[in-house]
Amino acid sequence: NDPSIATGLLAAYPGATPAVRGAILETAFARKDNFPAIIGALENGQLPPAVLTAIQRTALLQADDGLAKRAEKAFAKLRPADAGKLRQYTDALVAKRDPSAGQKVFSQHCATCHKAHDVGFAVGPDLTSEFRRAEETIVHDILAPSATIVGGYETYTVETRDGRVLSGVLAGESASSLTLNLPDGVQLDVLRKDIKSIRSLDVSLMPESLGVVLKPQDVANVIAWLRRPPIRRILFEDDPEILKWLNEGGGIASIDTGEKASGRASLKITPLQRYSARIPNWSFKIRENPGPGEFRYLRLAWKAPDADGVMLEISDNGNWPQPNDPKRRYYSGKNTSKWKATQISSETPGEWTVVTRDMWKEFGDFTLTGIAPTALDGPAWFDKIELLRATP
């Protein structure tokens, strides 16, 4: 709680390595008491304004009147990316590019908040599907990240009663607490009784200094790597959005952080099921020889130690299989439902069990648009549900 500590850390900023610089800024912005020291470092040249994220700048600009005016003066020389700057980066798109180098740049500068091709953390939107977007649009999003913010990924700043300042993407909330997603896959629960104020910001967690840190060739390489067709597509892993998607059925769906096969949490279903035949943005073609954006195999982990069995139904273009047709239904254990299904094992999985199925071989061509995780006479857990182009 001693602001002089922040003053000393900021004085060391000019000679610090990138990793240490990040730690200095994280520590300094953790408490409002440190804001005068931060502005002082901006004014005396120890801290370049361009290294601050939009969230950090906004915090200073919304401080007390005197501090806000000093911050506004310090940021006056900053300019958003103009047409000339954008042209330098878009011109690099026509040159020869190195996707492998792009993956390294992504891992170093982007993976703390974004996931793509199974690399990184899904704090912001998963970028695996970026290969479908225009490259010029991706360049603009990198250089001006706050110009367009995807719904559901707005940034929130929470000030606690003991003076801490926390910024992240709101991942969940209950009557007693909020959950924030932070960089590097960290989740933080904050009790409502400890919150002094909460505010939604119209800026992105993504740093706006990438146009300074990354050269045009770096950005071109990253885009080349992003645009490689994905070899897999995660349908569920940790993301609580699935609770909104599975909006029908008599069962109860919840995110369980105590039980997981991988990642941070699993999907728990109580009988009978939760489902949606058309989940937003799900339209995955299942083919014998998958092309870009197409798949063949399904892989997931499931367990149901206190149930008779566990099942997963798959919809085709918004249609569920007929009750007497076992196509697009998988189960293990005892099928106590009224529907025919394709049996994977006669044993109910008491522990986490990974299942991989060749959907095209078993069901032929179809378009996967929804799922129905099903618990047969007892609770069941599902984790890391994914589509694959080839067997692992």
C-alpha positions, 0 to 999 in steps of 0.5 A, a space after each residue: 500500500 506504499 506508493 513510494 514502491 511504485 515510484 521506485 519500480 517506475 524509475 527502473 522501467 527504462 532499463 528493464 527487460 520486456 517481461 519485467 516492464 510488464 510486471 512493473 506496469 501490472 503492479 503500478 496499476 493494481 492500486 489507485 494510490 499509485 496513479 500519481 506516481 504513474 503520471 509523474 513517470 509519464 511526465 518525466 519521461 521514464 514511462 512512454 505513453 505509447 506502452 500503456 494499454 487503452 484500459 490503463 490510459 482510460 483509468 488515468 483519464 478517469 482519475 481525479 480532476 487534477 490527475 486526469 488533466 495531467 494524464 490528458 496532457 501526457 497522452 496528447 501526442 498519441 495518434 491513432 493509426 492513420 491511413 498511411 500507417 495502415 497502408 504500410 501493413 497492408 502492403 506487406 501482405 503481398 510479400 512472401 510470408 512465413 507462417 512459422 514465424 507468425 506462430 512465434 509472434 502470436 505466442 509472444 504477443 497475442 497468446 496471453 489473451 487469444 487462442 488460435 490453433 490450440 495456442 494461447 488462452 481464450 480471454 478474448 475471442 478464439 481466432 481459429 476462424 480468422 482464415 475466413 475474414 479479409 486480411 485487411 480487416 484483421 490488420 485494422 483490428 490489430 492496429 486499432 483493437 478498440 474500434 470494434 469489440 466483439 459482443 460478450 468480450 467487453 472489458 470491465 474495471 472493478 475497484 475494490 473497497 481496499 483500493 485494488 483495481 482489476 480489469 478483465 472480461 466478465 466471465 460470470 456472475 452470481 448473487 454474491 460474486 463476479 468472475 473476471 477472465 484475466 490474461 494468461 488464462 487466469 480467472 479471478 472471483 471477486 465478492 460483491 461485498 468487496 466491490 466499491 465500483 464496477 464499470 464497463 469500458 468501451 476499450 479493448 484489453 488488447 494493447 494498442 502499442 502493437 503497431 509500434 512493437 510489431 513490424 509490418 512483416 510480423 503482422 503479415 506473418 501472424 495473419 498467414 499463420 491465422 489463415 491456415 485452415 484449422 485442423 480442429 475446432 473446439 466446441 466446448 472447453 471451459 467457456 460458460 457461453 455454452 450454458 446460454 447456447 444449450 437453452 432447451 431441455 428439462 435437465 440442468 447445465 452448469 460449469 463445474 470447476 471441481 471436475 475437469 479432464 483438461 483446462 479449467 472446468 467441465 460441463 455438468 448435466 443433470 437428467 435428462 439433457 440440455 440441448 440446442 439444434 442450432 447453436 450460433 455460428 455452428 455449421 460444420 460440414 462433416 465430410 470423407 475428405 475434409 476441405 478448409 473449415 470441414 471435419 470428419 472426427 469427433 473427440 470428447 471426454 466424458 464421465 458419469 460415475 453415478 449414472 446408468 449411462 451417458 449420451 451425446 446427440 448431434 443435430 444435422 442442419 437443425 434436425 435431430 435424428 428420428 427416435 428409431 434411428 441410431 444415427 448421430 447419437 452416441 452412448 456408453 453404459 445403459 441406454 435408458 432413454 426412449 431413443 436408439 443410439 450407437 453404443 461406444 461401450 457397455 460400461 458407464 465411464 466412471 472416470 474421465 474417458 476420451 472418446 474419438 469417433 469417425 462420424 463420416 464413416 458412421 453417419 455419412 455427410 451431414 452438417 453439425 449445427 447443435 448438440 444435446 449432452 445427455 445424462 441417463 439416470 444420473 449426472 454426467 460430465 463432458 469436457 473438451 468436445 472438439 471436431 478433427 479433420 484427421 485422427 490424432 
